Amino acid sequence: MNVILKNLTKTFPGRTSKDKPVTAVNNFDFEIPDGKLIALLGPSGCGKSTMLNIICGLEDPTSGKIFFGETDVTDLPPESRGVGMVFQNYALYPHMTVRQNIMFPLQNFRGKDKLTKAQMEERVLEAAKLVRIDNLMHRKPAEMSGGQQQRVAIARALVKLPGLLLLDEPLSNLDARLRLETREEIRRIQKKTGITTIFVTHDQEEAMSISDMIVVMKDGIFQQMGKPQEVYDDPVNLFVAKFLGTPAINVFEAEVRGGKLFIGDDDAADVPDVKDGPVYAAIRPEGFIPAKDGRLSCDFISVEVMGRDITVLSSNAACENPVIRSIVDADNKIEPQEGKVRFNVKRHKLFLFDKETGERIRFKVEND
C-alpha cells in the first residue's frame, strides 16, 4: 500500500496565550511507495513522531490530506486504518504473557473481521515465528530482554496483517549490539512480509543501513527524499550534508575567486562556473588524498590506525570542525612536513553551499 501525504501540516497551540503556536509538521507533500521501508530521519524535535501519529490517526492534522492508496483516511479513526504501530517503549501489558500480548489486538476485532479462537491462535503463532520468539510464548515481559520485548511489540503489530507498519524509534532503548541485531531483524521481516513500513529515527547510520529511501526533516520541514546513498552523495543543502555521515562532513569557510576555491590562502580546488564570493565548502572524510604537493594545507595532529583504513587528524583555522577527520587507505604513508599535512580534494566529495541560505551551489565535476 502506498501512502500519499498532501500539504500535511500540524500546528500545536502555545502553552499560554502569550506563547506562539508551534508548527511540528509544515506542509509535507510526498508519496511513500508501496512495499518499501522508508526512514523518517532528523534531529530530536523535528516532527518525526508527530508525523507518524498523524499517519496512524493518533493526531489530527491541522490541514492537509492523507491517502492510503486511493482512499482518503484523513478523518478515519486509528482502528479503521489498518495500521500496525510499534512504540519506543514497547507498550506491552506486563501482566500478560507473550502469547496474550500478541493476541490482544485480534480479540478486539468485530463484525466480519471477528476471528475464531483457532484462527487467533494460528495468527499468533505465525507472527511469533516470523519474529523468532515462538519459544517464549509463556513468558511475561519482565522475564525477557529488551530485544525480545521489542520483537513481541513487532509481532503484536504484525498479527493484524496491517497494510502499513509504523515504527517510532523502536531501537533507542537497546544497547549497541542489540540495536544492530534488531535493525537487521526488522529489515528481514519487512522484506519477507512486503509491508510498507515507516521507520522513525534520529540515528542516520540506522536509517541508511536498512532503508529503501530516507526522508530528512528539520524543524517540521521536508528537506530531501531519496535512496540513502544518493542523499549522502548529493545533499541539497548544508543541513542534509552535515546530518548524514559518520564521521561528520568537514565544513570550511571559503571563497570562490576566478573559478578557484580558496580555503584560507590555499587554492584548494577548481570550481568552474561558480560565481565569485564567500561560500561554505564541505568535504566528506573520504574526500581527502594525501599528497606532498597537495593544494590544501592543514596542521597535523595524529593518525588513528583502523586496519584497512587510517584516519588522519588535523586542523585548519577555516574549518568549523575542531578536528578534521580524513579517512584514507592504509597504504598511504603520512609524512608531515614541519607540522603540516597536505591534501588534494576529490571534487565529487566536495560540496559548496550558499553562505546565506545553506542551499547547494553546483559545479561541473570531471573525473578526479
N, C-alpha and C positions, 0 to 999 in steps of 0.2 A: 504494500500500500504506500503510495506516495503522499507526502504531506506538503500542502501549499499554504504559506503564510502571506497574507496580503495586507500591507500597510499596518502591521500589528504594532500597537502602542499600549503601554501600561503606565499610568501615572498614579502615584500614591499621594494623598493629601499630606500637608505638613502636620507635624505633631500638634502644633498650636496654630492659632490664626495668624501669628506673625511669621511662621515658617513657610518657605516656598514649597510648592509641590515638588515631588521627586519623580522624574521620569526614569523608570527602571528599564523599559524596553521602548526604543524610539524608532518607529516607522520601519519595522522589519518587513522585508519583502523578498522572499526567495522560496525555492522548491527543494524539498528533500526527496531524492529519487527512491523508488520502490526497491526494497530488499537490501539497502545499503546501511552501513554503520557510519553515522555522522557524529563527529565530536563538536560540541559547543565549547569553545576554548576562550578563556580570558581571565584576567585577574579577579580576585575576590571582590564582590560588589559590583560586577559589571552587568548583572542582569541575567546570568545563565539560568539559575534556578527559577527565577520568576518566569522566564520563557518556558521552561519545562512545565511549571504549574499551570500556565495558561493553556498550553497544548493539551494537557490531560484534564483540564476543567476545574482544577482546584482554585484558580484565579480567573476572574472575568477580565477580558481586555477592555481598556478604555475606548479604543476604537480599532477597526480592522477586522479581518475575517480569517478563519481557519478552515481549511478544506482537507478532509481525508479522501483522497481520490477526487471524485466529483461531488461528494457530499459535504455540505456546509454544516460543520459541527460546532460553530461558534457558541450557540446557545444550548447545546446539549449538556446534560449533567454528566459528571465523570463516569458513572456506572453505565452510561449508554454509548460510550465512545469506543469500547473495545480496546482499551489501552492497559498495558501492564506497567506498573511503576515500582522501581526499586529505590529506596531511600538511603541516604548516607548512614543513618543509624540503624539500618536493617528493619526496625519496627516489627520485630517478632513478638508473639504473645509468650511471655515467659512461663506461663503455667501449662502451655500446650506442648505436645511432642512435635517432632519434625513432621510426622505424618499429618497431625491435626493442623499445624500451621499451613502446610501446603494445601490441605483440603478446604480450609476455611472459605476462600472465595467461591468455591463451587457450591457450597451449602447455601449461598445467597442467590443462586440462580432461580428465577421464577418463570412461570408460564411455559412456553415452548422450549425454553433453554434449560429447564429443570432436568437434572440427571438422576438416574437411579443410584443406589448405593454401590452397586457393582461398577457402574460407569465411572463414578467418582474415584473408586479405588484404583481402577485401571489408569485413569488420567494421572493420579498422584504418583503411581509407580513409574510411569513413563517420564514424568517431569523429574523425579528423583534420580532416575538412571541417567537422564540427559546431563545433569549437573554432578553426577557421580557421588551421590550421598544415599543411595538406596540401602546401604548397610548401616545407616544411622537413624532409621525411621522412628525408633522408640526413645531416642534421646530428647532432652529438653535443651533450650538454648544455652543455659548456664553450664551445660556439660560439653559444650563444643567450643572450638577455636573460632577466632574472628572470621577466618576464611571459610570455615564450614557454615557459620551463621549466614554469611553473605550468599553462599550457594543456596541455602534454604530460601532466602528472600528472592533470589532469582527464580528458583523453582516455583515459588508461590505466584510470581508474576506470569510465568510461562504456562502454568496449568490451565489458565483461562483461554489459552490459544489466542492471544491478542494479535491484532493486526499491526500494532505498534508497541515497542518496548522502550521505556524511558528509564534511564539510569542517572540518578543525581549524585555525583561524586561517590560512587559505590566503593571505592578503594581507599578512601582517605583515612579510615580507621585501622588499616592493616599495616604491618611492618613491611620493610622493603622487599623481602623475599616473597612474602605472601601477595604483595601488590603485583609483582611480576607474574607469579603463577596464576593469580586470579584474572588479570587482564588477558592473559593468553587463553584462559578458560572461557572468558566472555566472548572473545573473538571466535573460538571454536564453536560455541553454542550458536552464535549469530549466523555463522556460515552454514551450520547444519540445518537450522530452522528456516533461514531465509527471511526472518522477521526484520522489517525496517526498524532500526534502532537509533536512538539519540542518546548520546553519552556526554554528560556534563562533567567537565574537569577544568582545573586551573593548571594542571601539570602538562606542559607541552610535549614532553617526551612520551607520556602516557597516550596522549591524543594522537601523536604522529605514528606511534608504533602499531596501533590496532585499527585505525580508522580508514574507511574508503575516502572520506572527504572530511575536511575540518572547516568550521565556521568560526572566525576570530571576531570577538566582541570587545568593545571598550566603552565604558560609561553608557551601556544600553544601546550603543550604535553599532550596526553592522560595519565591519572593516573589510573582510575579504573571505571568499569561499573558494575552495579548490582541493585538489589532491594534496596530501601533506607535503610531498617532495616539491610539487610545483609552487606551493605557497612559500616554502622555505627558499627556493631558488629564485622566486620572482615576487618579492613583497611589494605591495602597492604603496606603503608608506613607512615612515620610520618606526611607528609603534609596532607594526607587524614584524619588521626586521629585528627589532630589539626583543620582542616577546618570544620569538621562535629561535631555538638553537641553544645547545649546551656544549661547550662554554658559550657565553653570550657573544654577540657580534661586537666588534671593536668600532666605536664611533669617534670620529675626529672632527674638530673644527677645521675647515679647509676653505680654499678659494680656487676658483677657476679663472685662469688668465691665458687667453690665446690658445684655447684647446688643450691646456695642460692643467692637471690637478696639483695644486701646491698644498702640502701639509707642512706647516711651518715654512722653512726655507727650502724644503725638498720638493723637487719636481717628481712627484710620486707615480704619476700615470698619465697616459694620453686619454683625453675625453673629448673626442671630436664632436662638433655640433652642439656643445653646451655653451650657453652664453656666459660671459664673464660675470663674476660675482661670488659672494660668500655662499657656501653650501655645507651640509653635513656629509661627510664621506664615511661609509660604514663598510668594514671589511670582515668577512667571515674568518674564524680562526684558521680554517684550512686554506685561506686565500693568500698566504704568505709563502714566498720562495726565497730561502736564504741565499745570498749571493754577496761576494766580497765587494762588488761594484754596484750593489743594489741601489735603487732610486730612493728608498725610504730608510732613514736612519733612526734607530731607537736606542735608548740606554739599556744595556744588557743587565738583567737581574740574575737569572739562573736557568737551568734546564731541568725539566722533570722527565725521567725516563719511563715510558708507558709500555714498553715492549716493542711492538711493531711500529709505534709512533713515538715521537718525543714532543714535548710542549716547551717552547721557548718563552720564557717570561721576560718581558721588557717593559719599558715605559716611554712615553712621549708627552711633552708638555701640551700638545694639541689634542690629546686623547681624553675623552670623558671618562673612560675606564681607568681606575687607578693602576691596573696591571693589564698589559696587552698579552693575550694568550694566543700564540701562533703554533698550530699543530702541523708538524712536518714529518716526513718519512724518517725513520730511524737511521737510514743510510747516510743522511746528511751529517756532515761534521760542522758543528757550530764553533767558530773560532772568532770570538770577539776581538776587535781591534780598538785599543785604548778605551775600553769600557763600552764600546758601541757594537751593535749588530745591525747588519743591513739586509733589506729585503727588496725583492721585486714583488709586485702585486698581480695576482691573477685577476684579470679585469672582469671575468664572469662571476667572480666572488666579491666584486666591488660595486657598491650601490651609492648613488648620490640622491640627496633629499633637499627639498627647499627649506631654507632656514626659518621661514615664517610659518608655513603650513605643514611641514613634515611630509608633503607629498613627494612621490618618486620623480626624479629627473632622469630620463632615459638617454643613453648614448649608444652609439654603434659599438658592438663588441665583436672584434675579429678573434681568430684563434690566438690564444696566449702562447 
